[in-house]
């Protein structure tokens, strides 16, 4: 009798398990992608031309990643190409538009992670790599390590084919002059502001899932304005500003120290894994419960192609699309 009951219970589990899996399978999207270009407070009465420039840049970045995924391309290529575009755009605090350290330099960080394999690559403090996200991917794919720093990252870059530039390439003159004005006769400005219109904590990132189920996260940043010698933020710390597993991919933007202390990207993923919550529920827990107001913003995509994007700073430069026709390009939460 015991064996019969056991078999009946096992059969029920199998049947209901199959029903649940089938229901989930029907919801799977062929692909999905989300990106961010920094969080903070960007006022709605900012100059219209600047706001339009941001919106157009976000739309173009989204189009780049979408085209790759629509044509059956890999999520890794979509994430890398999307972030490369943002790194090359002076509007954002990454690559070409990086903010300045206390010494008036540009030091760049990036991370790249493939969730299905739990493999990752990260770099910090580079000064001659045009697209740090590409070097982070190289670390993941072409080295036995996960994280290279400063001089070591530059040496590793020497062994790859990533494009190199003179450090002055990153010195956007308008931003440099603004940095000098903001620091004239003042101490360190510890917020990550890079614009005279409100305040904006930089960093760019993208997350994507493709038709083969590859789920990928990438993040790139110029760091914190006036950061002191050797400061490392959340972006290259796997699990803090960048994380992906076989369930979800996450990229963060905001106050790096707070993101690190809460191991934020990993916290979202683990909340999903251990509570059974969906990506929106896990995002709400992270943004509303784990972090304090005005600290950060996040984008995430789960293995089914569900997208979640939220910030508690008032605004976040964001965009997303999926294979079912969803598209969003926005700056403000409402």
C-alpha positions in Angstrom: 0.0 0.0 0.0 2.8 2.4 0.9 4.5 1.8 -2.5 1.2 2.4 -4.3 0.7 5.8 -2.4 4.2 6.7 -3.2 3.7 6.0 -6.9 0.5 8.0 -6.9 2.2 11.0 -5.3 5.1 10.8 -7.7 2.7 10.6 -10.7 0.8 13.7 -9.4 4.1 15.6 -9.1 5.1 14.6 -12.6 1.8 15.6 -14.1 1.5 18.9 -12.3 5.2 19.6 -13.0 4.6 19.0 -16.7 1.5 21.2 -16.7 3.5 24.1 -15.0 6.4 23.7 -17.3 4.2 23.7 -20.4 2.4 26.9 -19.2 5.8 28.6 -18.7 7.0 27.4 -22.1 4.1 29.1 -23.8 5.2 32.4 -22.3 8.8 32.1 -23.5 9.8 35.0 -25.8 12.2 34.4 -28.6 14.4 37.2 -27.4 14.4 40.2 -25.1 16.8 43.1 -24.4 17.0 46.0 -21.9 19.6 48.7 -21.5 20.3 51.7 -19.2 22.4 54.8 -19.5 22.6 56.0 -15.9 20.2 56.8 -13.1 19.8 59.9 -11.0 17.6 63.0 -11.1 17.1 64.4 -14.5 14.6 67.2 -14.4 11.7 67.2 -16.8 12.3 70.9 -17.6 15.9 70.2 -18.8 16.7 71.7 -22.2 14.6 70.0 -24.8 17.5 69.5 -27.2 19.5 67.6 -24.6 16.5 65.4 -23.6 15.9 64.6 -27.3 19.6 63.7 -27.7 19.3 61.3 -24.8 16.1 59.7 -26.2 17.6 59.4 -29.7 20.7 57.8 -28.3 18.8 55.3 -26.2 16.6 54.4 -29.2 19.7 53.9 -31.4 21.4 51.7 -28.9 18.2 49.6 -28.5 18.0 49.3 -32.3 21.6 47.9 -32.5 20.9 45.2 -30.0 17.4 44.4 -31.3 18.7 44.0 -34.9 21.2 41.4 -33.7 18.7 39.4 -31.7 15.9 39.6 -34.4 18.3 38.1 -36.9 19.0 35.2 -34.6 22.2 36.5 -33.2 23.8 35.7 -29.8 22.9 37.7 -26.7 26.6 38.2 -26.0 27.0 40.0 -29.3 23.9 42.1 -28.7 25.0 43.2 -25.2 28.5 44.0 -26.4 27.4 46.0 -29.4 24.7 47.9 -27.5 27.2 48.9 -24.8 29.9 49.8 -27.3 27.5 52.3 -28.8 26.8 53.9 -25.4 30.6 53.9 -24.7 31.2 55.8 -27.9 28.5 58.4 -27.1 29.7 61.5 -25.1 26.3 61.8 -23.4 27.0 58.8 -21.1 29.4 58.2 -18.3 31.3 55.3 -20.0 34.1 55.2 -22.5 34.3 58.4 -24.5 32.0 60.3 -22.0 33.6 59.1 -18.8 33.7 61.4 -15.8 36.9 62.6 -14.3 38.8 61.4 -11.2 40.1 63.7 -8.5 43.3 64.0 -10.5 41.4 64.9 -13.7 41.9 61.6 -15.4 39.5 59.1 -17.0 39.6 55.6 -15.6 37.2 53.0 -16.9 35.6 49.8 -15.5 33.5 47.1 -17.2 32.1 43.6 -16.6 30.6 40.9 -18.8 28.8 37.7 -17.7 27.2 34.7 -19.4 24.5 33.4 -17.1 24.2 29.9 -18.5 27.9 29.1 -17.8 28.4 31.4 -14.8 31.5 32.6 -16.6 32.5 36.3 -16.3 35.2 38.8 -17.1 35.9 42.2 -15.5 38.4 45.0 -15.7 39.0 48.2 -13.7 41.1 51.3 -14.0 41.9 51.1 -17.7 42.9 54.3 -19.5 43.7 53.3 -23.1 40.9 50.8 -24.1 38.3 52.5 -26.3 35.6 50.0 -25.5 36.1 48.5 -22.0 33.1 46.2 -22.4 35.0 44.4 -25.2 38.0 43.9 -23.0 35.8 42.5 -20.2 34.4 40.0 -22.7 37.9 39.0 -23.8 38.8 38.4 -20.1 35.8 36.0 -19.9 36.6 34.2 -23.2 40.4 34.3 -23.5 41.8 34.1 -20.0 41.8 31.8 -17.0 40.9 34.7 -14.7 37.8 36.8 -14.0 39.2 40.2 -13.0 42.2 42.3 -14.2 43.0 45.7 -12.6 44.7 48.8 -13.9 48.2 48.0 -15.2 47.5 44.3 -15.3 44.3 45.0 -17.4 46.4 47.1 -19.8 48.9 44.3 -20.1 46.2 41.8 -20.8 44.7 44.3 -23.4 48.1 44.2 -25.1 47.6 40.5 -25.8 44.2 41.1 -27.5 42.9 42.9 -30.6 40.8 45.4 -28.7 41.1 49.0 -30.0 43.4 51.3 -28.1 43.4 55.0 -27.9 45.4 57.9 -26.4 44.0 58.6 -22.9 43.2 62.1 -24.1 40.5 60.5 -26.3 38.3 60.3 -23.2 38.8 64.0 -22.3 35.6 65.5 -23.7 36.5 69.2 -23.4 33.1 70.4 -22.4 33.0 67.9 -19.5 36.6 68.7 -18.5 35.9 72.4 -18.3 32.8 71.7 -16.3 34.8 69.5 -13.9 37.3 72.2 -13.4 34.6 74.8 -12.7 32.8 72.5 -10.2 36.1 71.9 -8.4 37.5 75.4 -8.3 38.1 76.2 -4.7 36.0 73.3 -3.5 36.7 69.9 -1.9 35.6 66.6 -3.4 32.2 66.4 -4.8 31.1 62.9 -3.8 28.0 62.6 -6.0 28.4 61.1 -9.4 27.1 64.2 -11.1 28.2 64.9 -14.7 25.6 67.3 -15.8 24.6 70.8 -14.8 20.9 69.8 -15.2 20.1 67.9 -12.0 22.4 65.0 -10.9 23.1 61.8 -12.7 24.9 58.8 -11.6 26.5 57.3 -14.7 27.2 53.8 -15.9 25.7 52.1 -18.9 24.6 48.5 -19.2 22.6 45.9 -21.1 21.0 42.6 -20.5 19.6 40.1 -23.0 18.3 36.7 -23.7 18.4 35.2 -27.2 16.6 32.5 -29.1 19.0 29.8 -28.0 18.4 30.7 -24.3 21.8 32.5 -23.7 21.3 35.0 -21.0 23.9 37.8 -20.6 24.6 40.9 -18.6 27.2 43.7 -19.3 28.0 47.0 -17.6 30.5 49.8 -18.3 31.3 53.0 -16.5 33.7 55.9 -16.0 33.0 55.6 -12.3 32.4 58.3 -9.8 33.2 61.9 -10.4 36.3 63.0 -8.3 36.9 59.4 -7.2 40.1 59.1 -5.2 43.2 57.0 -6.1 42.5 53.4 -6.6 38.7 53.6 -6.0 36.8 50.6 -7.5 33.1 50.8 -7.8 30.3 48.2 -8.2 30.4 47.6 -11.9 33.4 45.2 -12.2 32.5 43.4 -8.9 30.6 40.4 -10.1 27.4 40.1 -8.2 27.3 43.8 -7.3 26.8 45.9 -10.4 26.7 43.0 -12.9 25.4 39.4 -12.5 23.8 36.7 -14.6 22.8 33.1 -13.9 20.6 30.7 -15.8 17.5 32.4 -14.4 18.1 36.2 -14.8 20.6 38.8 -15.9 21.0 42.1 -14.1 22.9 45.4 -14.6 23.0 48.2 -12.1 23.6 52.0 -12.1 23.8 54.4 -9.2 25.8 54.9 -6.0 28.4 52.2 -6.3 29.2 51.9 -2.7 25.6 51.2 -1.7 25.2 48.7 -4.6 28.3 46.9 -3.5 27.3 46.7 0.2 24.0 45.1 -0.8 25.6 42.8 -3.5 22.6 44.1 -5.4 22.6 42.3 -8.7 23.2 39.0 -7.0 20.5 39.8 -4.4 17.9 40.2 -7.1 18.8 36.9 -8.6 18.9 35.0 -5.3 15.5 36.5 -4.3 14.0 35.0 -7.4 15.8 31.7 -6.9 14.9 31.1 -3.2 11.5 32.7 -3.0 10.1 31.7 -6.4 9.3 35.4 -7.1 9.1 36.7 -10.6 11.5 39.3 -11.9 9.2 42.3 -11.1 8.7 41.1 -7.6 12.4 40.6 -7.0 13.1 44.0 -8.6 10.6 45.7 -6.2 12.3 44.0 -3.2 15.7 45.2 -4.3 14.7 48.8 -5.1 12.1 49.4 -2.3 13.2 47.2 0.6 16.9 46.5 0.3 18.2 49.8 -0.9 17.5 53.3 0.4 15.8 56.0 -1.8 18.0 57.9 -4.3 20.6 55.1 -4.4 20.3 53.1 -7.6 18.5 51.8 -10.6 18.5 48.3 -12.3 17.6 46.5 -15.4 16.9 42.8 -15.5 15.7 40.1 -18.0 14.7 36.6 -17.0 15.2 33.4 -19.0 11.6 33.7 -20.3 12.3 37.2 -21.7 10.4 39.1 -19.1 11.9 42.5 -18.6 12.0 44.7 -15.4 13.5 48.2 -15.1 13.3 50.3 -12.0 15.1 53.1 -10.1 14.5 54.8 -6.8 16.4 58.0 -7.9 13.5 59.6 -9.9 14.8 58.9 -13.4 16.9 56.4 -15.3 17.9 56.5 -19.0 16.4 53.2 -20.1 15.1 51.2 -23.1 13.9 47.7 -23.8 12.3 45.6 -26.5 11.3 41.9 -27.0 10.2 39.6 -29.8 6.5 40.1 -29.2 6.6 43.8 -30.2 7.1 45.4 -26.8 9.3 48.5 -26.9 10.0 51.2 -24.3 12.4 54.2 -24.4 12.1 56.4 -21.3 13.9 58.6 -18.8 11.3 59.1 -16.0 9.6 56.4 -14.0 6.1 57.8 -14.7 
